[in-house]
Amino acid sequence: MNDNKLFDVQEIRDCERFTMEKEHISSLELMEWAGVACADAIASNTWLGGYENVYVYVGAGNNGGDGVVIAAHLVEASFVHGNIYVVVCASETARYSEEMQHQLKRWNDIAKHCDNAKLIYYSVENQPEPTKDDLIVDALFGIGLNKPVTGFYADVIRHINASDAYTISIDTPSGLFVDKPTPKDTAVVIADQTLSIQFMKTAFLLPENHPFVGEVEVVDIGMEAPEDKSESNRYLLTGHDMRTLKCLRNPYAHKGTFGHGLLVAGCDRMPGAAVLSATAAMRGGIGKLTVHTVRSVRDILAVTLPEAIHDIDENEQYVSHIDWNKLPENISAVAFGPGLGTAKQTVSAMKDILDTVKLPLVIDADGLNMLAENKTWLAFLPPYSILTPHFAEFERLAGKPSDDFDRLERARRFAQRYSVILVLKGHHTVVTFPDGRQFFNTTGNSGMATAGSGDVLTGLLLALLAQGYDPKHAAVLGVYLHGAAGDAYTEDYAASTLIASDLPRYFSDAISRMMNDE
C-alpha cells in the first residue's frame, strides 16, 4: 500500500527535479509533457464538444506556461471552430518566469499563422466575456500558492466565476491551497473539473474543497518519485493495492476455518441495524455468526437470516447483559453498537465488554456514543480496535475541528493516543492507523449516504476480523469493498435508489471489480 502516496507541494517539486534529472530533460520539456497531457485530456472528453471558443487564463509563472502549451495543442487539434484565447492576467512589463516568456513567444508565433489563436492582456477595460457556449481553462496559479489571492487577481477570479462557461482548472483551482486550509478571505476559482497533474492532492479529497475542485481527473505525465522518498504518510486506496490483501479460500476448509464472530446489536426500537450488520457479516465470508440481541430482533433475524446463531438478552427492550459463559468458546472477533440505543444497562454491558474482551473489536454507532460519554474508557480499548465514526460522532469523541485538515490531524492524534484504527466515514472515508498513516478510500458514491450503510460496514469488518485478517488490513479492505459494492450497484441502477440492504448483495461484484482492477 505504498505506491499511491499523497505528496505535499515540496515532495511534488522533488519529483519534478528527479524526473528531469533521470530523463535528462529541461523544465521546458517537462512543461510540454504536462501541457500536452492536459490538452489531450480536454480533447478526449468528447462530452466537452460543441464549445464555441476557449479562454485560457494564465498568470506570469510556470502554471501559466502549462496553460499556453495547452492552448497551442488545442489549436493544433482544431478543438473548436471559434477562437482560442490566451488571456494573460499580468501586464506586459510584469516579471514572468523564463519558461512563461518562452511560451508567450511561442504563442505569438502561432498567432501569426493561425487566425483563431488570439492573445489578450486582461484589464478592467479589456475583459473577455465567455458565455455558456465557451470553455474556460484556468491556469493562473499552481500548487505553490501560499498566500491569499486579493486585489487584481481576486478580480480576475471573480470574473471567471461569474461566467456561465464550463471551467477546467489545471493542477489546482487557482487560489486553493493544497497542503493546508484555504483562507476564508481568498478568492478561489470554482471549477467544474480539475486536471491534477500526475498526483492526487489531499485537498481535493476534503469535503470543504469540493465546491471548488468539481470532478477530479489525475493526468499522468510520466513523472516519477525518488525511490527513497518516504516522508508522506497519506495514501489512496486502490483495487490494485487491496487485491494483494485478499486471502484465497482453501477449497478443503470448513465453516470453522473462517471464524466465528459475535455481533452485539439491536433493540426493540431499532431492529433493522442488527439485521443489516448480521447480513453483511454473513455475506462477508464469515464462517459462523452469533448475534446477541433482544427477543423481538431475534424473531426478525430467524426469518430474514436463518444462518445466524442467536443469543437472547434477558431484557425485552434493550441489551443489558452478556453472559460470556454461555457463548461459544471459539469466538474470534466482536462488533458492538449498531441499533443498541444508550440505555443505562446497555452502557454497563459495553463496560463489561471492555473489561472482558481481548479479541479484535469493532465499535460503531451507539457504541461510539457511549465512549463519547465515558471518555476514560478509551484507554481500555484492545489495541487495534476499529472505531467507525461519521463526522458528528468523531466530534463528540475528539472535539470540533476548525477545518478538514484539522479533522485529519485530530484523527491522527486520536489513533496514536489510543492505539486504535479510526475509520472516519465520508465520501472519501479515511482510515487512520496508530502509526499515523492515513488511507483515503477511492470507492463509493452519493447513493451510500443512506440510513444503515454504516451498519453494513460494521458487519463486513466483523467478518474480515473473524476470518483472521490483520485489523489494519481488515479496515482498509472492508472500507474499499463496502464502497465498491455501492459502485457495483450503480452499474445496474441509479445511485439515488440505493438502500443499505442492497449493499451485501453486491459484495461479490465488489470483490470481482477489485481483483480485476489494473
Secondary structure as the mmCIF struct_conf table of DSSP 4:
data_model
#
loop_
_struct_conf.conf_type_id
_struct_conf.id
_struct_conf.beg_label_comp_id
_struct_conf.beg_label_asym_id
_struct_conf.beg_label_seq_id
_struct_conf.end_label_comp_id
_struct_conf.end_label_asym_id
_struct_conf.end_label_seq_id
BEND BEND1 ASP A 3 ASN A 4
STRN STRN1 LYS A 5 LYS A 5
HELX_RH_AL_P HELX_RH_AL_P1 VAL A 9 GLU A 23
TURN_TY1_P TURN_TY1_P1 HIS A 24 HIS A 24
HELX_RH_AL_P HELX_RH_AL_P2 SER A 27 SER A 44
HELX_RH_3T_P HELX_RH_3T_P1 THR A 46 LEU A 48
BEND BEND2 GLU A 52 GLU A 52
STRN STRN2 VAL A 54 VAL A 58
BEND BEND3 ALA A 60 GLY A 61
HELX_RH_AL_P HELX_RH_AL_P3 ASN A 62 GLU A 76
TURN_TY1_P TURN_TY1_P2 ALA A 77 SER A 78
BEND BEND4 HIS A 81 GLY A 82
STRN STRN3 ILE A 84 VAL A 88
BEND BEND5 ALA A 90 ALA A 90
TURN_TY1_P TURN_TY1_P3 GLU A 92 THR A 93
BEND BEND6 ALA A 94 ALA A 94
HELX_RH_AL_P HELX_RH_AL_P4 GLU A 98 HIS A 113
TURN_TY1_P TURN_TY1_P4 ASP A 115 ASN A 116
STRN STRN4 ALA A 117 TYR A 121
BEND BEND7 VAL A 124 ASN A 126
TURN_TY1_P TURN_TY1_P5 LYS A 132 ASP A 133
BEND BEND8 ASP A 134 ASP A 134
STRN STRN5 LEU A 135 ALA A 139
BEND BEND9 LEU A 140 LEU A 140
TURN_TY1_P TURN_TY1_P6 ILE A 143 GLY A 144
BEND BEND10 LYS A 147 LYS A 147
HELX_RH_AL_P HELX_RH_AL_P5 GLY A 151 ALA A 162
BEND BEND11 SER A 163 SER A 163
BEND BEND12 ALA A 165 ALA A 165
STRN STRN6 TYR A 166 ILE A 170
BEND BEND13 ASP A 171 THR A 172
TURN_TY1_P TURN_TY1_P7 SER A 174 GLY A 175
BEND BEND14 VAL A 178 LYS A 180
HELX_LH_PP_P HELX_LH_PP_P1 PRO A 181 PRO A 183
TURN_TY1_P TURN_TY1_P8 LYS A 184 ASP A 185
BEND BEND15 THR A 186 THR A 186
BEND BEND16 ASP A 192 ASP A 192
STRN STRN7 GLN A 193 ILE A 197
BEND BEND17 GLN A 198 PHE A 199
HELX_RH_3T_P HELX_RH_3T_P2 THR A 202 LEU A 205
BEND BEND18 LEU A 206 LEU A 206
HELX_RH_3T_P HELX_RH_3T_P3 PRO A 207 ASN A 209
HELX_RH_AL_P HELX_RH_AL_P6 HIS A 210 VAL A 213
STRN STRN8 GLU A 215 VAL A 219
HELX_LH_PP_P HELX_LH_PP_P2 ASP A 220 ASP A 220
TURN_TY1_P TURN_TY1_P9 GLU A 227 ASP A 228
STRN STRN9 ARG A 234 LEU A 237
HELX_RH_AL_P HELX_RH_AL_P7 GLY A 239 MET A 242
TURN_TY1_P TURN_TY1_P10 ARG A 243 LEU A 245
HELX_LH_PP_P HELX_LH_PP_P3 LYS A 246 ASN A 250
TURN_TY1_P TURN_TY1_P11 PRO A 251 TYR A 252
HELX_RH_3T_P HELX_RH_3T_P4 LYS A 255 PHE A 258
STRN STRN10 HIS A 260 VAL A 264
TURN_TY1_P TURN_TY1_P12 ASP A 268 ARG A 269
HELX_RH_AL_P HELX_RH_AL_P8 PRO A 271 ARG A 283
TURN_TY1_P TURN_TY1_P13 GLY A 284 GLY A 285
BEND BEND19 GLY A 287 GLY A 287
STRN STRN11 LYS A 288 THR A 293
HELX_RH_AL_P HELX_RH_AL_P9 ARG A 295 THR A 304
TURN_TY1_P TURN_TY1_P14 PRO A 306 GLU A 307
BEND BEND20 ALA A 308 ALA A 308
STRN STRN12 ILE A 309 ILE A 312
BEND BEND21 GLU A 314 TYR A 318
HELX_RH_3T_P HELX_RH_3T_P5 TRP A 324 LYS A 326
BEND BEND22 LEU A 327 LEU A 327
TURN_TY1_P TURN_TY1_P15 GLU A 329 ASN A 330
STRN STRN13 ALA A 333 PHE A 336
TURN_TY1_P TURN_TY1_P16 PRO A 338 GLY A 339
HELX_RH_AL_P HELX_RH_AL_P10 LYS A 344 THR A 356
BEND BEND23 LEU A 359 LEU A 359
STRN STRN14 LEU A 361 ILE A 363
TURN_TY1_P TURN_TY1_P17 ALA A 365 ALA A 365
HELX_RH_AL_P HELX_RH_AL_P11 ASP A 366 GLU A 373
HELX_RH_3T_P HELX_RH_3T_P6 LYS A 375 PHE A 380
BEND BEND24 LEU A 381 LEU A 381
HELX_LH_PP_P HELX_LH_PP_P4 PRO A 382 PRO A 382
TURN_TY1_P TURN_TY1_P18 PRO A 383 TYR A 384
STRN STRN15 ILE A 386 LEU A 387
HELX_RH_AL_P HELX_RH_AL_P12 PHE A 391 ALA A 398
BEND BEND25 SER A 402 ASP A 403
HELX_RH_AL_P HELX_RH_AL_P13 ASP A 404 TYR A 418
TURN_TY1_P TURN_TY1_P19 SER A 419 SER A 419
STRN STRN16 ILE A 421 LEU A 424
BEND BEND26 GLY A 426 GLY A 426
TURN_TY1_P TURN_TY1_P20 HIS A 427 HIS A 428
STRN STRN17 VAL A 430 THR A 432
TURN_TY1_P TURN_TY1_P21 PRO A 434 ASP A 435
BEND BEND27 GLY A 436 GLY A 436
STRN STRN18 GLN A 438 ASN A 441
HELX_RH_3T_P HELX_RH_3T_P7 SER A 446 MET A 448
BEND BEND28 THR A 450 THR A 450
TURN_TY1_P TURN_TY1_P22 ALA A 451 GLY A 452
HELX_RH_AL_P HELX_RH_AL_P14 SER A 453 ALA A 466
TURN_TY1_P TURN_TY1_P23 GLN A 467 GLY A 468
HELX_RH_AL_P HELX_RH_AL_P15 PRO A 471 THR A 490
TURN_TY1_P TURN_TY1_P24 GLU A 491 ASP A 492
BEND BEND29 TYR A 493 TYR A 493
HELX_RH_3T_P HELX_RH_3T_P8 ALA A 495 THR A 497
HELX_RH_3T_P HELX_RH_3T_P9 ALA A 500 TYR A 506
HELX_RH_AL_P HELX_RH_AL_P16 PHE A 507 MET A 515
TURN_TY1_P TURN_TY1_P25 ASN A 516 ASN A 516
#
